Amino acid sequence: MSGSTPLVTIFGGSGFLGRYIARRMAKAGWRVRVAVRRPNEALFVRPYGTPGQVEPVLANIRDDASVAAALRGADAVVNCVGILAETSRQRFESVHAEGAGRIATLAAKAGISNFIHVSALGADAESDSENARSKAEGEALVLAAQPGATILRPSVMFGKDDTFFNRFATLSRFMPVMFLPGLNTRFQPVFVDDVAAAAETALLHGHAGVFELGGPDVETLRATLGRMLRITRRRRLLLTMPFWLGRVMGGMIEFAHWMSLGIVPKLLTRDQVRQLRNDNVVAPDALGFADLGITPTPMGPILPDYLWRYRADGQFEAITESARNLR
């Protein structure tokens, strides 16, 4: 690649959202540096562009030196590092707040002002959720170092490798009754590639400000899971769990995760239950997709493309259903 070709460093560029941004920026002709903790596990990003155009590099957002090295020579930066649940090494405060602030500060010192920070819808300094508070703190630290930054706040993202629909579809295989908290909480799921398109637009055209990104469908969690069950052809009873019981269950799951040394997955945490108390939808007066010239994609055309594998007969479900009519 030519040295005059612009370079973007994407922290978390091999993650669920980051890989979509990396692919788009490579297609736009940029060099892409994918900054991750384990570069050997991110080699799959290389074919997104021509040889040498997309390269994974080592970076730990808790270390100044590795962040500075990943920023060296970059023209723009995207930070989309985030966690859904804490571990012994990855804490909300260190990842969402301190890590984001470190990247923004070191980018400013390097003279990089084209800065995109991916936060989350529901970021709130007054929230009782540690995740939501750390997201808000991260935004504040980014803006302190990068006043002209673009902050993207997506709602729950969906796509082939999402942790939302895939997780619930997996649970529906084994749970005839899905007893969950927050079934009446409203969500506005957004297609992951639409969020990547927002990041690309901001990088190419410079849109400073905070953008809340939600899809065209606003549904309760109950309605969204009902949609998923219809696609997977499964009949499951959805029952509302009281929030207090959800917190108890979340605590038990966290304890089991700790006792099993991580073998038992954190399917639900106490902090996630706290987040489920509040609707996750775009504010009426917020900047959003329309201000970026993007029309968001509804769930209808996308979900069947990857949820079919959760049907009882998988890819053969349609054939099986057709055969029943021959009896």
Salt bridges, closest charged atoms under 4 A:
GLU55 OE1 - ARG46 NH2 3.13
ASP64 OD1 - ARG102 NE 2.58
GLU86 OE1 - ARG91 NH2 3.06
GLU139 OE1 - ARG153 NH2 2.67
ASP161 OD2 - ARG19 NH1 3.50
ASP193 OD1 - ARG24 NE 3.06
GLU200 OE1 - ARG24 NH1 2.73
GLU212 OE2 - ARG153 NH1 3.29
GLU219 OE2 - ARG227 NH2 2.46
GLU254 OE2 - ARG270 NE 3.07
ASP271 OD1 - ARG274 NH1 3.34
ASP279 OD2 - ARG186 NE 3.17
GLU321 OE2 - ARG233 NE 2.61
